Amino acid sequence: MKKMMWSGVAGKVLILVIVLFNIGCDQITKSIVRDHVDYNANIKVITNHVTLTKVENAGAFLSVGDTLHSGFKFVLLLLMPVLVLLMGTYFVMTRKNLSPLLVFGISCVIGGGAGNLYDRIIYGSVTDFLHIDFVIFQTGVFNAADLSIMLGMLLIMIDSFSRKNVANTSYS
């Protein structure tokens, strides 16, 4: 894939499809959990290692900020994310020299962020439902939007490191 594939109308539509796919997957899974899983349930998906539960997160990642005053909470959990998502969307839609990996990664972050932001606006909290416990590796409870954000950030880092390695080898 060439970098230029993201310029033009077809590229912009593809970016929007990626963003909307991430939002859709997130909202569908959360809807199923809201309708069919009890709060703090412990449904074993893969023995005791992957469990399905339902918790409402009034904060951000790992409930950070859930006890903040409502004014601070509004700025940190609603206003700033809206601005960051708008800036990210503008960036990915207007730049023509971005690699496909970087565009896909940014689109995943935007989609995941928008999915969680939608929950905060509509429900006042974010529905989380997955927990992983492999003894030495354990997560907090998270959702599909969080997976999109983490995947996107991983792709952005891979793109950054690969560009850095290419730059370093061209100077050798």
Buried (B, 14 or more C-beta within 10 A) or exposed (E): EEBEEBBEEEBBEBBBEBBEBBBEBBBEBBEEBBEEBEEEBEBEEEEEBBBBBBBBBBBBEBBEBBEBEEEEBEEBBEEEBEEBBEEBBEEBBEBEEBBBBBBBBBBBBBBBBBBBBBBBEEEEBBBBBBBBEEEEEEEBBBBBBBBBBBBBBEBBEEBBEEEEEEEEEEEE
